[in-house]
Amino acid sequence: MRSSLIICAGVSVCVLSLCACPQSLAQVPRSEACYASDRSAAIVPLDWTMKPHLSPAEREEWLARVRENPFELEDAPEHVRADAGVVTAAVEGSGYALQFAADECRADRAVVLAAVRSFGSALRHAS
């Protein structure tokens, strides 16, 4: 299901959820808006992906775990593997742990540099 924001005269009115059937506005590309014929209203597709975030206590726990054993990252939940701080701590211990990081961390320059400093061949796991 995809949500869209309806804007009338420059003011957001409401958010609609649209089904993914071919006849719906859900097929409108994310980079485009669907305008009324007089351009007084627009339906703008939104991408509201809810990602869990680490609580400070959970973050400290995972930081301690990956500092002790960088390979703990392999079995960590996705939201932990997407946390740049936790991943950086892991790859500083072993750059090889970069392969277990979420895509966004494997594309993060600072994380990749930390991994390569620890293990030069870690670059092959970068995105």
VMD Tcl script that draws the C-alpha trace (Angstrom):
set ca {
  {0.00 0.00 0.00}
  {1.27 3.47 -0.84}
  {0.18 6.78 0.65}
  {-0.32 10.05 -1.15}
  {-0.61 13.58 0.11}
  {-3.36 15.72 -1.42}
  {-2.44 19.38 -1.76}
  {-5.08 22.00 -2.63}
  {-4.06 25.62 -3.16}
  {-0.70 24.93 -1.53}
  {-2.16 23.48 1.68}
  {-1.91 19.79 2.49}
  {-5.40 18.46 3.08}
  {-5.11 14.79 3.92}
  {-3.22 11.59 3.29}
  {-4.87 8.83 1.29}
  {-3.84 5.21 1.09}
  {-4.08 3.86 -2.41}
  {-4.09 0.25 -3.49}
  {-1.54 -0.99 -6.00}
  {-4.08 -1.85 -8.70}
  {-3.20 -0.63 -12.23}
  {-6.19 1.71 -12.38}
  {-5.17 3.59 -9.24}
  {-2.96 6.59 -8.76}
  {-0.52 4.32 -6.93}
  {1.08 3.69 -10.31}
  {2.15 7.35 -10.55}
  {5.97 7.44 -10.38}
  {7.31 8.75 -7.08}
  {9.06 11.63 -8.80}
  {5.82 12.91 -10.33}
  {2.67 14.44 -8.96}
  {-0.78 13.96 -10.44}
  {-2.43 17.36 -10.89}
  {-6.04 18.37 -11.37}
  {-6.73 19.75 -14.86}
  {-6.55 23.36 -13.60}
  {-3.48 22.53 -11.41}
  {-5.35 23.75 -8.31}
  {-4.83 20.41 -6.59}
  {-2.16 17.76 -6.66}
  {-1.78 14.24 -5.41}
  {1.84 13.65 -4.45}
  {2.97 10.05 -3.80}
  {4.76 9.62 -0.48}
  {7.14 6.92 0.69}
  {6.70 6.60 4.46}
  {8.81 3.63 5.34}
  {8.75 3.16 9.08}
  {12.11 1.89 10.27}
  {12.71 0.91 13.86}
  {15.39 2.94 15.60}
  {17.74 1.90 18.36}
  {16.95 3.15 21.82}
  {20.00 4.59 23.63}
  {20.17 1.50 25.89}
  {19.87 -0.90 22.94}
  {22.54 1.06 21.05}
  {24.96 0.85 23.98}
  {24.29 -2.88 24.28}
  {25.03 -3.46 20.59}
  {28.10 -1.22 20.67}
  {29.51 -3.31 23.53}
  {28.67 -6.57 21.74}
  {30.27 -5.64 18.40}
  {33.34 -4.15 20.09}
  {33.85 -7.46 21.87}
  {33.02 -9.54 18.78}
  {32.50 -7.68 15.46}
  {30.84 -10.77 13.98}
  {27.85 -10.29 16.31}
  {26.68 -7.97 13.52}
  {25.87 -11.01 11.38}
  {22.99 -12.08 13.63}
  {21.85 -8.56 14.56}
  {18.38 -7.34 13.56}
  {18.18 -5.25 10.39}
  {17.70 -1.96 12.27}
  {20.94 -2.62 14.18}
  {22.80 -3.47 10.97}
  {21.53 -0.14 9.57}
  {22.92 1.93 12.46}
  {26.12 3.60 11.23}
  {27.56 3.91 14.74}
  {27.16 0.23 15.56}
  {28.44 -0.83 12.14}
  {31.44 1.49 12.41}
  {32.32 -0.01 15.80}
  {32.08 -3.50 14.29}
  {34.19 -2.76 11.22}
  {36.83 -1.01 13.30}
  {37.28 -4.36 15.05}
  {37.17 -6.30 11.77}
  {36.56 -4.72 8.39}
  {35.33 -8.11 7.26}
  {32.13 -7.44 9.26}
  {31.12 -4.89 6.60}
  {29.51 -7.72 4.65}
  {26.87 -8.04 7.37}
  {25.92 -4.34 7.37}
  {22.71 -3.02 5.82}
  {22.98 -1.59 2.30}
  {22.87 2.02 3.47}
  {25.86 1.44 5.76}
  {27.78 -0.41 3.05}
  {27.26 2.71 0.90}
  {28.31 5.12 3.68}
  {31.78 6.50 2.91}
  {32.85 6.86 6.56}
  {31.79 3.31 7.41}
  {33.55 1.87 4.36}
  {36.74 3.82 5.13}
  {36.73 2.49 8.70}
  {36.32 -1.04 7.34}
  {39.12 -0.65 4.79}
  {41.48 0.74 7.46}
  {40.87 -2.43 9.44}
  {40.85 -4.90 6.53}
  {41.75 -3.64 3.05}
  {39.78 -6.30 1.20}
  {36.59 -5.09 2.91}
  {36.14 -2.74 -0.04}
  {34.62 -5.60 -2.01}
  {31.66 -5.58 0.41}
  {30.95 -1.86 -0.13}
  {27.89 -0.80 -2.14}
}
mol new
graphics top color blue
foreach p $ca { graphics top sphere $p radius 0.5 }
foreach p [lrange $ca 0 end-1] q [lrange $ca 1 end] { graphics top cylinder $p $q radius 0.2 }
display resetview
